[in-house]
Amino acid sequence: MTNITRRGFFQQASLFTAGGLALSGALPGLVTKRAHAQPIPDWLALTNEPALEPELPIIDPHHHLWDRPNNRYMLEDLLEDTSTHNVRQTVFVECTSMYRADGPEELRVVGETEFVQGVAAKSASGGYGEMRAATGIVGSANLRLGDRVAAVLEAQIAASPQRFRGIRHRAAWADRSVLPNQRADSPEHILLDPDFRKGYAHLRTYGLSFEGWLYHTHIADLTDLAKAFPDTIIIFNHLGGPIGVGNYAGRRDEVFAAWKPAVAELASCPNVVAKVGGIQMVVNGYGWHEQDRPPTSDELLAANRDWYNYTIDQFGPDRCMFESNFPVDKLSCSYTVLWNQFKKLTRGFSADERAAMFHDTAKRVYRLPLV
């Protein structure tokens, strides 16, 4: 593949990850063919590393599945990516996938859980290897429905009673230099909205956790939510989404300085745990996709180490879990390289601390089975 072709592809991918489905708040009806660009296998193969410590048990607590025109990431793709490391289980997180085409609008999100429940059952048959995909499922629900969201939560649980674990209602708002396709009526502070909080209160009733996906500019909103509902577990996604594009391009040190106290305050809430990873999206501004070859694990670690270490220092290993965010982060690096950097990062940690971050925290927080 020529450099021109590769960069032309990633011009599309940049739009995808900065303003579309790459967990920044995609909206049904605004998804376009351009927004479903895929990673390039030939480019990813240019950086080839063997998996380090291939026996170390891993639970990957954050990945997606979808089957869309010219873009699919299904069980066989996940199995191929995870095959070099000892991934025992995974947790699926909502991605606007396979919503129902009809029926009440608020219940269409249940189609995603039905879809993933089928994939999980397929994996659990044992016919696809020892790894068990989607032993935990995080779906979506419009928490701004207030008390009316209870029926949606019940339908989600009914669709996967043994696997459904939580809700993600995305709160990733940014200015139009970052999200050019963001709807004009998207609320900037949705986590503070009274209707949202009325719906959020029902999560505790059903024993569900909440995935906090936002950008670094709004971490304080998540902290406020955590303090207002101390009995609900919050999983802090993608290190709070430090932005590195648009008006934040070239300001990484400034963003890091603003991010640190916000994360420290959030970590003071005992009901919050952190996913460590998810910052290889184009919106994070590293520009890996613009290079002639993808980064090595050493290059990834050099770029990410300060963010990772600060998060682990604030939350502690027993409240941290490494994540892949695949296939979104696959636009920047391979699965093998990504997890190699986590293994290199933790070489100085104890065996128990490493077990927590690679496996045990995710197992505990998502109440996963023994596998």
C-alpha positions, 0 to 999 in steps of 0.5 A, a space after each residue: 500500500 502506498 503512503 498516499 493511499 494509507 494517508 488518504 485512508 486515515 484522513 477518513 479515519 481521523 474524522 471517524 475517531 475524532 467526531 464519530 463512532 470512536 466512542 466520542 458520542 456517535 449518534 444514530 442517523 449520523 453514521 456514514 460510510 466514511 465514519 466506518 474506516 477500518 485498520 489496515 492489516 498490511 500497515 499494522 504488520 510492518 511492526 511485528 513483535 512477539 508477545 511478552 510473557 504469553 502465559 500472563 492471564 488477561 481480561 480485556 475489559 473494553 472492546 467492541 463488536 460490529 458488522 457494518 457495510 465495508 467494516 466488521 469486527 466480529 468474534 473471529 477478528 477478536 480471536 485473531 487479535 487476542 491470540 498472541 496473549 493469554 486473554 481469558 475473557 473480555 467485556 463488550 462495551 456499547 458501540 451503537 451496534 445492531 440496534 433494533 430497526 423498529 419498536 419503541 425508540 427507547 428500546 431499540 438499544 436492546 438489539 445490541 445486547 441481543 446481538 452480543 449475547 449471541 456472540 458470547 454464546 457462540 464463544 461459550 460453546 468452546 468451539 472457538 478456543 479457550 478464550 471467552 468473549 463478552 462474558 460481561 456486556 455493557 449496553 446503552 440506555 438513555 438515562 435522560 428518560 428519568 424514571 421511564 428508563 427502568 423499563 429499558 434497564 429491565 429489557 437489557 437485563 432480560 436480553 442477557 441475564 447472566 452477562 449484562 453488567 452496566 450502562 454507558 451513556 456517553 458524555 464526550 462533549 467537545 468544541 467543534 474543532 474536535 467534534 465537527 459533526 457534533 449535534 448542535 443540541 448536544 448537552 455540554 454537561 449531561 452528567 449534571 442534568 437533573 433528568 439524567 440523574 433521575 435515570 441514573 439513580 435506577 442503576 443502583 436499583 438494578 445493580 448496574 455499573 456506569 461507564 464514564 466516557 468523556 473528555 478531559 475537560 469534563 472530568 469534574 462532572 464525573 467526580 460530581 456524579 460519583 460523589 452524588 451517587 456513592 453506591 454506584 460503581 463508575 468505570 472511568 473510560 480511556 483516562 478521561 479522553 485527553 484531547 490532542 487535536 483541534 484547539 488542543 493540538 500541540 498543547 500536550 503538556 498543558 492538557 496533562 497539567 490540567 488533567 492531573 488534578 482532575 484525575 486526582 479528585 476523581 480518584 478520591 471517590 472510592 466508587 470509581 475504578 479506572 481503565 488504563 488505556 484507550 488513548 491511541 485514538 486519533 482524537 488523542 493527537 499522537 498521530 501514529 496513523 500518519 507514520 510510515 509504520 506503526 509504533 513499537 511497544 517501546 514507542 507507545 510506552 514512551 508516549 503513554 507512560 506518564 499518563 498511565 503511571 499517574 492514573 495507577 498512582 492515584 487509583 492504586 492497582 486494585 482499582 485499575 484495569 488495562 484495556 484494549 479499546 479495540 478495534 478503535 485503537 487498532 487504527 494506531 497499533 496492533 493488539 500484541 504491541 499494545 499489551 506488550 507496552 502494558 507488560 513493560 510498564 509493570 515490570 517493577 510492580 509486584 505479582 499481585 499488583 500486576 494480577 490486579 491490573 491485568 485480570 483481577 480488577 476487571 473480574 471483580 468489578 464486572 462480576 465475571 465467572 471463573 475461566 
